[in-house]
């Protein structure tokens, strides 16, 4: 064991961004991102319940946007280079839960408070001064064997020192509650609030299908502000198809809204209800859970010109139940 750590990482990704309005693609382009990072750090406070760490590092990123046939507007390329210092707190207390995020699998859940605070100082590719602040906080409380409450907050602030403006900054708050009725039945509730400032079109928050309120088309609403919440009754069965796939189910109700851009400034709060299957492989270490949902939209969006179907089927691969 050692108190010291260090690492180097390099990442290169190519992905396509699609901007949808009323389930129609109105803009599309490719992004090529190269991200290099190196860090070193040490643990300066190791206790039975928690550990504090101090880290130093450098980050260099270069993102280029590439037009395709369907491109209507293209963001400007962006380069960032900065050094940073970070302080972290991680908990050393864990509790095991069965049938929580996965089906038929025990999970170690960190109990207590954790946070990370990272401040960076450097420059953009055009020479303008750059300051970056990344902060996150997470708290998990366990009450008896039946109640688990999780809260989280995060913020990302990007500041151009020469132009004296913030750029593409976000703040998020999340609250999650589990009520363990028995070994195979759960109540689950989740609420999330997101706020953004000067977000590029492809960075805006969306609402619909996999991004919340599941009976509406993908990115049915978008904006630089968003809230959504869900309440689920979850069932974890003993069904084990071909000894390969475990099966669960959920009944849900969702509601939320995205706003902050002209298109949705007067948009309705949305709500939907439905049921779904959950499929999870028992033979791999992958956390992937297949979601198959059928939902009914409960409210029409008054700013939309597209009539909603009576029900909507959706399939997605998620990182949890």
C-alpha positions as CSV (number, residue, x, y, z in Angstrom):
1,X,0.0,0.0,0.0
2,X,1.1,3.6,-0.7
3,X,-0.3,7.0,-0.1
4,X,1.0,8.2,-3.5
5,X,-0.7,7.8,-6.9
6,X,0.0,9.0,-10.5
7,X,-1.3,8.4,-13.9
8,X,-1.4,9.4,-17.6
9,X,-4.3,9.1,-19.9
10,X,-5.0,9.9,-23.5
11,X,-8.4,9.7,-25.2
12,X,-9.5,10.2,-28.8
13,X,-13.2,10.0,-29.7
14,X,-15.3,10.7,-32.9
15,X,-19.0,11.1,-32.4
16,X,-22.0,12.6,-34.2
17,X,-24.2,15.2,-32.6
18,X,-27.9,15.4,-33.7
19,X,-30.1,18.3,-32.7
20,X,-33.8,17.3,-32.6
21,X,-36.9,19.4,-32.3
22,X,-40.3,17.7,-32.1
23,X,-38.5,14.4,-32.8
24,X,-37.1,15.8,-36.1
25,X,-33.3,16.3,-36.7
26,X,-32.7,20.0,-37.5
27,X,-28.9,20.0,-37.3
28,X,-26.2,17.4,-37.4
29,X,-22.4,17.4,-37.3
30,X,-19.4,15.3,-36.2
31,X,-17.0,16.0,-33.3
32,X,-13.4,14.8,-33.1
33,X,-12.0,15.2,-29.5
34,X,-8.5,14.5,-28.3
35,X,-8.1,14.6,-24.5
36,X,-4.7,14.2,-22.7
37,X,-4.2,14.3,-19.0
38,X,-1.5,13.6,-16.4
39,X,-1.7,13.7,-12.6
40,X,0.1,12.9,-9.4
41,X,-1.3,12.9,-5.9
42,X,-1.2,11.6,-2.3
43,X,-3.5,10.8,0.5
44,X,-2.8,13.1,3.5
45,X,-5.6,12.1,5.9
46,X,-6.5,8.4,6.1
47,X,-9.1,7.5,8.7
48,X,-11.4,4.5,9.3
49,X,-14.4,6.3,7.9
50,X,-12.8,8.5,5.1
51,X,-9.7,9.5,3.2
52,X,-8.7,12.9,1.9
53,X,-6.5,13.2,-1.2
54,X,-4.6,16.0,-2.9
55,X,-3.9,15.9,-6.6
56,X,-2.0,18.0,-9.2
57,X,-2.3,17.6,-12.9
58,X,-2.4,19.1,-16.4
59,X,-5.1,18.7,-19.1
60,X,-4.9,19.4,-22.8
61,X,-8.0,19.1,-25.0
62,X,-8.6,19.8,-28.7
63,X,-12.1,19.4,-30.1
64,X,-12.8,19.9,-33.8
65,X,-16.3,20.0,-35.4
66,X,-16.8,18.6,-38.9
67,X,-19.6,19.4,-41.2
68,X,-21.7,16.6,-42.8
69,X,-24.4,16.7,-45.4
70,X,-27.1,17.5,-42.9
71,X,-25.2,20.3,-41.1
72,X,-27.1,23.7,-40.8
73,X,-24.8,25.3,-38.2
74,X,-21.3,24.3,-37.0
75,X,-19.8,25.3,-33.6
76,X,-16.3,26.8,-33.5
77,X,-13.4,24.5,-32.8
78,X,-12.0,24.7,-29.3
79,X,-8.7,24.1,-27.6
80,X,-8.0,24.2,-23.9
81,X,-4.7,23.7,-21.9
82,X,-4.5,24.2,-18.2
83,X,-2.9,23.0,-15.0
84,X,-5.0,22.1,-12.0
85,X,-5.1,21.2,-8.3
86,X,-7.8,19.1,-6.7
87,X,-8.8,18.0,-3.2
88,X,-11.0,14.9,-2.8
89,X,-12.8,13.1,0.1
90,X,-13.8,9.5,-0.3
91,X,-15.6,7.4,2.2
92,X,-14.3,4.1,3.5
93,X,-17.6,2.8,4.8
94,X,-19.7,0.5,2.6
95,X,-22.9,-1.5,2.9
96,X,-24.1,-4.3,0.8
97,X,-27.5,-4.3,-1.0
98,X,-29.1,-7.0,-3.1
99,X,-31.5,-6.2,-6.0
100,X,-30.8,-2.5,-6.2
101,X,-29.2,-1.2,-9.4
102,X,-29.0,-4.8,-10.9
103,X,-31.0,-8.0,-10.7
104,X,-29.8,-10.8,-8.4
105,X,-26.4,-9.1,-7.7
106,X,-25.0,-7.8,-4.5
107,X,-23.6,-4.2,-4.6
108,X,-21.3,-2.4,-2.3
109,X,-22.7,1.1,-1.7
110,X,-20.5,3.8,-0.2
111,X,-22.2,5.3,2.9
112,X,-21.3,8.8,4.0
113,X,-20.1,12.1,2.4
114,X,-17.8,12.4,-0.6
115,X,-16.6,15.5,-2.5
116,X,-14.2,16.6,-5.2
117,X,-13.1,20.2,-5.9
118,X,-10.8,20.9,-8.8
119,X,-9.5,24.4,-9.9
120,X,-7.7,24.9,-13.2
121,X,-5.7,27.8,-14.7
122,X,-4.5,28.0,-18.3
123,X,-5.5,29.3,-21.7
124,X,-7.6,28.7,-24.8
125,X,-6.1,27.9,-28.2
126,X,-6.5,31.5,-29.2
127,X,-4.5,32.8,-26.3
128,X,-7.4,33.9,-24.1
129,X,-6.9,33.2,-20.4
130,X,-8.9,30.3,-19.0
131,X,-10.1,29.3,-15.5
132,X,-12.0,26.1,-14.8
133,X,-13.8,24.9,-11.7
134,X,-15.2,21.4,-11.3
135,X,-17.0,20.6,-8.0
136,X,-19.1,17.6,-6.9
137,X,-20.7,16.4,-3.7
138,X,-22.4,13.2,-2.9
139,X,-24.1,12.0,0.4
140,X,-25.6,8.6,1.1
141,X,-27.6,7.9,4.2
142,X,-28.9,4.5,5.3
143,X,-31.8,4.3,7.7
144,X,-32.4,0.7,9.0
145,X,-32.6,-1.9,6.3
146,X,-35.5,-0.4,4.4
147,X,-34.5,3.2,3.5
148,X,-31.6,4.5,1.5
149,X,-31.3,8.2,0.6
150,X,-28.8,9.7,-1.9
151,X,-28.2,13.3,-2.7
152,X,-25.7,14.8,-5.1
153,X,-24.7,18.2,-6.5
154,X,-22.2,19.1,-9.2
155,X,-21.0,22.3,-10.9
156,X,-18.7,23.0,-13.8
157,X,-17.7,26.6,-14.4
158,X,-15.6,27.8,-17.4
159,X,-14.4,31.4,-17.4
160,X,-12.7,33.4,-20.1
161,X,-10.4,35.9,-18.3
162,X,-9.8,38.1,-21.3
163,X,-13.5,38.5,-22.3
164,X,-14.6,38.3,-18.7
165,X,-17.5,35.9,-19.4
166,X,-18.5,32.4,-18.3
167,X,-18.9,29.9,-21.1
168,X,-20.8,26.6,-21.2
169,X,-21.2,26.3,-17.4
170,X,-23.6,24.0,-15.6
171,X,-25.1,23.2,-12.1
172,X,-27.0,20.0,-11.2
173,X,-28.8,18.7,-8.2
174,X,-30.1,15.2,-7.7
175,X,-32.0,13.4,-5.0
176,X,-32.8,9.6,-4.9
177,X,-34.7,7.5,-2.5
178,X,-35.0,3.7,-2.2
179,X,-37.6,2.0,-0.1
180,X,-36.9,-1.8,0.3
181,X,-40.2,-3.5,0.8
182,X,-38.8,-7.0,0.7
183,X,-36.2,-9.0,-1.1
184,X,-37.7,-8.5,-4.5
185,X,-39.8,-5.3,-4.3
186,X,-38.7,-1.7,-4.2
187,X,-40.1,1.8,-4.4
188,X,-37.7,4.2,-6.2
189,X,-38.0,8.0,-6.5
190,X,-35.6,10.3,-8.3
191,X,-35.6,14.1,-8.9
192,X,-33.0,16.1,-10.8
193,X,-32.6,19.8,-11.5
194,X,-30.2,21.2,-14.2
195,X,-29.2,24.7,-14.9
196,X,-26.9,25.9,-17.7
197,X,-25.3,29.2,-18.8
198,X,-24.3,30.0,-22.4
199,X,-24.6,26.4,-23.5
200,X,-23.9,25.6,-27.1
201,X,-26.8,24.0,-29.0
202,X,-25.3,20.5,-28.6
203,X,-24.8,21.0,-24.9
204,X,-28.4,21.9,-24.1
205,X,-30.5,19.7,-21.8
206,X,-33.1,17.6,-23.4
207,X,-36.2,15.9,-22.2
208,X,-37.9,12.8,-23.7
209,X,-37.4,9.1,-23.9
210,X,-34.0,8.1,-22.4
211,X,-33.4,11.7,-21.0
212,X,-36.5,11.7,-18.9
213,X,-40.4,11.5,-19.3
214,X,-40.2,8.3,-21.2
215,X,-43.5,8.4,-23.2
216,X,-42.3,11.4,-25.3
217,X,-40.0,11.3,-28.3
218,X,-36.2,11.7,-27.9
219,X,-35.3,15.4,-27.2
220,X,-39.0,16.4,-27.3
221,X,-38.1,19.5,-25.3
222,X,-34.7,21.2,-25.0
223,X,-33.3,24.2,-23.2
224,X,-30.6,25.5,-20.7
225,X,-32.8,24.6,-17.8
226,X,-34.5,21.3,-16.9
227,X,-36.1,19.4,-14.2
228,X,-37.5,15.9,-14.2
229,X,-38.7,13.4,-11.6
230,X,-39.8,9.8,-11.6
231,X,-41.5,7.4,-9.2
232,X,-41.2,3.6,-9.9
233,X,-42.4,0.4,-8.3
234,X,-39.7,-2.1,-9.1
235,X,-39.9,-5.9,-9.2
236,X,-36.9,-8.2,-9.2
237,X,-37.9,-11.8,-10.3
238,X,-36.2,-15.2,-10.1
239,X,-36.6,-15.7,-13.8
240,X,-33.3,-16.6,-15.3
241,X,-33.7,-17.2,-19.1
242,X,-31.4,-19.9,-20.4
243,X,-29.3,-19.3,-17.3
244,X,-28.0,-16.1,-19.0
245,X,-30.4,-13.3,-18.5
246,X,-32.2,-12.1,-15.3
247,X,-35.6,-10.4,-15.7
248,X,-37.2,-7.6,-13.8
249,X,-40.1,-5.2,-14.3
250,X,-41.1,-1.7,-13.3
251,X,-44.2,0.5,-13.3
252,X,-43.4,4.2,-13.5
253,X,-44.7,7.8,-13.7
254,X,-42.5,10.6,-14.9
255,X,-42.9,14.4,-15.1
256,X,-40.6,17.3,-16.0
257,X,-39.9,20.2,-18.3
258,X,-37.0,21.7,-20.3
259,X,-37.0,25.4,-21.1
260,X,-34.8,28.5,-21.5
261,X,-34.7,28.7,-25.3
262,X,-37.3,30.5,-27.4
263,X,-38.9,27.4,-28.8
264,X,-39.9,26.0,-25.4
265,X,-40.3,29.2,-23.3
266,X,-44.0,28.6,-23.0
267,X,-43.9,24.8,-23.2
268,X,-46.0,22.7,-20.9
269,X,-44.8,20.6,-18.0
270,X,-44.8,17.0,-19.3
271,X,-46.0,13.8,-17.6
272,X,-46.2,10.2,-18.6
273,X,-46.9,6.8,-17.1
274,X,-46.0,3.2,-18.2
275,X,-44.5,-0.2,-17.5
276,X,-41.3,-1.8,-18.6
277,X,-39.1,-4.9,-18.6
278,X,-35.5,-4.9,-17.4
279,X,-33.0,-7.5,-18.7
280,X,-29.6,-8.0,-17.2
281,X,-26.9,-10.5,-18.2
282,X,-25.7,-12.7,-15.3
283,X,-22.6,-14.0,-17.1
284,X,-20.7,-10.7,-17.7
285,X,-19.2,-8.1,-15.5
286,X,-20.9,-5.4,-17.6
287,X,-23.3,-3.1,-15.7
288,X,-25.6,-2.8,-18.8
289,X,-29.3,-3.2,-18.2
290,X,-31.7,-3.3,-21.2
291,X,-34.8,-1.2,-20.7
292,X,-38.0,-2.1,-22.7
293,X,-40.7,0.5,-21.9
294,X,-44.3,1.2,-23.0
295,X,-45.5,4.6,-21.9
296,X,-48.5,6.9,-22.3
297,X,-48.1,10.7,-22.6
298,X,-50.4,12.4,-20.2
299,X,-49.9,16.0,-21.4
300,X,-49.6,17.5,-24.9
301,X,-46.9,20.2,-25.4
302,X,-48.7,23.3,-26.4
303,X,-45.7,24.7,-28.4
304,X,-45.4,21.5,-30.5
305,X,-46.9,21.2,-34.0
306,X,-46.6,17.4,-33.9
307,X,-49.4,15.3,-32.5
308,X,-48.2,12.7,-30.0
309,X,-49.1,9.0,-30.5
310,X,-51.4,7.4,-28.0
311,X,-48.5,5.3,-26.6
312,X,-44.8,5.0,-27.2
313,X,-42.4,2.0,-27.1
314,X,-38.8,2.6,-26.3
315,X,-35.7,0.5,-25.8
316,X,-32.4,1.7,-24.3
317,X,-29.3,0.3,-22.7
318,X,-28.7,1.9,-19.3
319,X,-26.1,1.5,-16.5
320,X,-28.6,0.4,-13.9
321,X,-32.2,-0.9,-13.3
